[in-house]
Amino acid sequence: MAIHWYPGHMHKANKAMTAALPDVDLVIELLDARLPFSSQNPAIEKLTKNKPCIKILSKADLADPQITHQWQTYFEQQASVKTLLTTLEQTDKAQKVTQLCRKLVPAKFSANINMLAMITGIPNVGKSTLINAMAGRKIAKTGNEPAITKGLQRIKLDSGIILLDTPGILWPKIHNENSGYRLAASGAIKDTAMSLEEVAFYLADYLLQHYPEQLRQRFQIDALPDTELELLECLGARRGCLRAGGQVELEKISVILINELRSGKLGRISLEVPAMIEVEQEIVKQQQAEKAERDQRRKKKKHNRGNPSGART
């Protein structure tokens, strides 16, 4: 699934973040606990590779707690990385973030010098909510739509921390197709940027494989169908998403299923696990290697056409 949603302000923000990084002491990256790897911006990871990092798994109350623990273990294998779980309502976690900042960059606090912490994350992951909680007042604008914050802004806290707030940014190309579907299902991308039916088909297939009991309980289905299409048709019939003649409106039931995931009405669901990602990464590497080989062959053919006699260049 190709996702074409990379507004100009995201490109500008990426450049601004790169320029600001030399002065940054620590990075606070918010991830969606339901898809911690897919919501981890590879551009941010590359830019902040040598910085201490706090990875905050936001919306943890919507994620499968056992799988969330796996992700915490996965991330904290890196010595300079600490993780923290939050929900959008848990403003008391702000103090724990401050404590972790002190632990990871002790020199600045012992010298009574303000430290600069860059706070980053994909759109609609809860950065502004966390900033307001850490500041103890409403500073950043919050909302359910992605891409509310447009530029970098500095926010001085009483704790000796200066937060560098950044816009929620995606990246120009999502190489892992599955990550694209997960990001779309979570609401990180505007719904007008992709086919919701495609997203719902992906989600229905995943839920049938990994969370069948949640489907049975939520939609009161004794025997689940075998395929994603049959599932959507079954759910559509139960929710009254029917056209004249009894045909299911797939677009309508697709919206309902996606919204039930986002709201947590389906239960606590995680859309990926570390082992799954490792397999997908290998597939992506293979696909990229095959593409590079095809590109090389095309360049060679083009070169040969330009030199039919085999003359040296």
C-alpha positions in Angstrom: 0.0 0.0 0.0 1.5 3.3 -1.1 1.0 6.2 1.4 1.3 9.6 -0.1 1.1 11.9 2.9 4.3 13.9 3.6 3.2 17.5 4.0 5.8 20.2 3.4 6.0 21.1 7.0 7.3 17.6 7.8 10.2 18.1 5.4 11.0 21.5 6.9 10.7 20.0 10.5 13.2 17.2 9.6 15.7 19.8 8.4 15.2 22.0 11.5 15.6 19.0 13.8 18.9 18.1 12.1 20.2 21.6 12.6 19.2 21.6 16.3 20.6 18.2 17.3 24.1 19.3 18.2 22.7 21.3 21.1 20.3 18.5 22.2 21.3 16.6 25.4 18.6 13.9 25.3 15.7 12.7 23.0 12.2 11.8 24.3 10.5 9.8 21.6 6.8 8.9 21.9 5.8 5.7 20.3 2.3 4.1 19.9 2.4 1.1 22.3 0.3 -0.9 19.8 2.9 -0.6 17.1 6.2 0.5 18.8 8.5 -0.4 15.9 6.3 0.9 13.0 5.7 4.2 14.9 9.4 4.6 15.4 10.4 7.1 12.7 13.6 5.8 11.0 14.7 9.4 10.3 14.5 10.3 14.0 16.4 7.1 14.9 19.2 7.9 12.5 19.4 11.5 13.6 19.5 10.7 17.3 21.6 7.6 17.2 24.3 8.8 19.6 22.0 10.6 22.0 20.5 9.2 25.3 16.9 8.4 24.6 13.7 7.9 26.6 11.1 5.9 24.6 7.6 6.5 25.9 5.1 3.9 24.8 2.0 6.0 24.7 -1.6 4.7 24.7 -0.4 1.7 26.7 -3.9 1.1 27.9 -4.9 0.2 24.4 -2.1 -2.3 23.8 -1.7 -6.0 24.8 0.3 -5.7 28.1 2.3 -8.9 27.6 3.5 -7.8 24.1 4.2 -4.3 25.5 6.6 -5.9 28.0 8.4 -7.7 25.1 8.9 -4.3 23.4 10.3 -2.7 26.6 12.8 -5.5 26.8 13.6 -5.2 23.1 14.3 -1.4 23.3 16.2 -1.5 26.6 18.8 -3.8 25.2 20.5 -0.6 24.3 22.3 0.9 27.3 21.4 4.5 26.6 17.7 3.8 26.1 15.0 3.7 28.8 11.3 3.1 28.3 8.2 4.3 30.1 4.5 3.4 29.6 1.8 6.1 29.6 -1.8 6.7 28.5 -3.1 10.0 27.3 -4.8 10.5 30.7 -1.8 9.7 33.0 -0.4 13.1 33.6 1.3 11.9 36.8 3.9 10.1 34.6 5.4 13.5 33.8 7.4 13.4 37.0 8.9 10.1 36.0 10.0 11.5 32.7 11.8 14.3 34.5 13.5 11.7 36.8 14.7 9.7 33.8 16.1 12.8 32.2 18.1 13.5 35.3 19.3 9.9 35.4 20.4 9.8 31.7 22.1 13.2 31.7 23.3 13.7 35.3 26.1 16.2 34.5 23.8 19.0 33.5 21.7 18.7 36.7 24.7 18.5 39.0 26.1 21.6 37.4 22.7 23.3 37.7 22.7 23.9 33.9 19.5 23.6 31.9 19.4 20.6 29.7 17.7 20.6 26.2 15.4 17.6 25.6 14.0 17.1 22.1 10.5 15.5 22.2 9.6 13.7 19.0 7.1 11.2 17.6 4.8 10.5 14.7 1.6 12.4 14.3 -1.3 11.8 16.8 0.8 9.9 19.3 0.3 12.3 22.3 3.4 14.6 22.4 1.4 17.8 23.1 -0.5 16.0 26.0 2.8 15.0 27.5 4.3 18.4 27.2 1.3 20.0 28.9 1.6 17.5 31.7 5.3 18.1 32.2 4.8 21.9 32.1 1.8 21.7 34.5 -0.2 24.0 32.3 -1.6 24.0 28.8 1.1 25.1 26.4 0.9 22.8 23.4 -2.3 22.4 21.3 -3.8 18.9 21.5 -6.3 17.1 19.3 -7.2 13.8 17.6 -6.1 14.9 14.1 -2.5 14.3 13.1 -0.1 17.2 12.2 -1.4 19.9 14.6 2.1 21.2 15.6 3.8 22.8 12.6 7.2 24.0 13.8 9.8 23.7 16.5 9.3 25.6 19.8 11.2 25.7 23.0 9.4 25.3 26.3 11.2 26.0 29.6 10.2 23.9 32.6 10.7 24.6 36.3 12.7 21.3 36.6 15.7 22.6 34.7 14.7 21.1 31.4 14.0 22.9 28.2 11.8 21.0 25.9 12.3 21.3 22.2 8.8 20.4 20.8 8.8 19.1 17.2 5.9 18.4 14.8 4.8 14.9 14.3 6.7 13.7 11.3 6.4 10.7 9.1 8.9 9.7 6.4 8.7 10.0 2.6 8.6 6.2 1.9 7.5 3.4 4.1 9.4 0.4 2.9 7.6 -2.2 5.1 4.1 -2.4 3.6 2.8 -4.0 6.9 4.0 -1.0 8.8 2.1 1.3 6.5 -1.2 -0.6 7.2 -0.5 -0.4 11.0 0.2 3.3 10.9 -3.0 3.9 8.9 -5.1 1.7 11.3 -3.8 3.6 14.3 -4.7 7.1 12.9 -1.1 8.4 12.4 -2.0 9.2 8.8 -5.0 11.2 7.8 -7.8 8.9 6.6 -8.1 10.8 3.3 -4.5 9.6 2.4 -5.3 5.9 2.0 -8.1 3.4 1.2 -9.8 2.6 4.5 -11.1 -0.6 2.9 -7.5 -1.8 2.3 -6.6 -1.0 5.9 -9.7 -2.8 7.2 -8.9 -5.9 5.1 -5.4 -6.0 6.6 -6.8 -5.4 10.1 -9.5 -8.1 9.8 -7.0 -10.7 8.6 -4.6 -9.8 11.5 -7.4 -10.0 14.1 -8.6 -13.3 12.8 -5.1 -14.7 13.3 -4.1 -13.1 16.6 -7.2 -11.9 18.5 -10.1 -14.1 17.5 -11.6 -14.1 21.0 -11.8 -10.3 21.1 -13.7 -10.4 17.8 -16.1 -13.1 19.2 -16.8 -11.1 22.4 -17.1 -7.7 20.8 -19.4 -8.7 17.9 -21.0 -11.7 19.6 -20.0 -14.2 17.0 -19.9 -17.9 17.9 -18.1 -19.2 14.8 -15.8 -16.8 13.1 -15.4 -16.9 9.3 -12.2 -18.0 7.7 -11.3 -15.0 5.5 -11.1 -11.2 6.0 -13.8 -10.5 3.4 -16.2 -13.0 5.0 -15.5 -11.3 8.4 -16.2 -7.8 7.1 -19.4 -9.0 5.5 -20.4 -10.7 8.7 -19.7 -7.6 10.8 -21.4 -5.4 8.2 -24.6 -7.5 8.4 -24.6 -7.4 12.2 -24.1 -3.6 12.3 -26.7 -2.9 9.6 -24.2 -1.7 7.0 -26.4 -2.8 4.1 -27.4 -1.5 0.8 -30.7 -2.2 -1.0 -30.8 -5.9 -1.7 -28.8 -6.8 1.4 -25.3 -6.1 0.0 -22.8 -5.1 2.7 -21.3 -1.6 2.4 -17.6 -2.5 2.9 -16.6 1.1 3.2 -19.0 1.7 6.1 -18.0 -1.4 8.0 -14.4 -0.7 7.4 -14.7 2.7 9.1 -16.5 1.0 12.0 -13.8 -1.7 12.5 -10.9 0.8 12.3 -12.6 3.1 14.8 -13.3 0.3 17.2 -9.6 -0.5 17.2 -8.6 3.1 17.8 -11.0 3.6 20.6 -10.1 0.4 22.4 -13.5 -1.1 22.1 -12.0 -4.3 20.6 -9.9 -4.7 23.7 -6.2 -4.3 24.3 -4.6 -5.2 21.0 -1.0 -4.9 19.8 -0.4 -5.0 16.0 3.2 -6.2 16.1 5.7 -8.2 18.1 9.5 -8.1 18.0 9.8 -11.5 16.3 7.3 -10.5 13.6 9.3 -7.3 12.8 12.6 -9.2 12.5 11.0 -11.5 9.8 9.5 -8.5 8.0 12.8 -6.6 8.1 14.5 -9.5 6.3 11.8 -9.5 3.7 12.3 -5.7 3.2 16.1 -6.1 2.8 15.6 -8.8 0.2 13.1 -6.7 -1.7 15.4 -3.7 -1.6 18.3 -5.9 -2.9 16.2 -7.2 -5.7 15.1 -3.7 -6.6 18.7 -2.5 -6.6 19.6 -5.4 -8.9 16.8 -4.6 -11.3 17.8 -0.9 -11.4 21.4 -1.9 -12.1 20.2 -4.1 -15.0 18.1 -1.2 -16.4 21.1 1.1 -16.2 23.3 -1.4 -18.0 20.7 -1.9 -20.8 20.4 1.9 -21.2 24.2 2.2 -21.4 24.4 -0.5 -24.0 21.7 1.1 -26.1 23.7 4.3 -26.1 26.8 2.4 -27.1 25.6 -0.2 -29.7 29.0 -0.7 -31.2 30.5 -1.6 -27.8 32.7 1.5 -28.0 34.5 2.4 -24.8 33.2 5.3 -22.8 
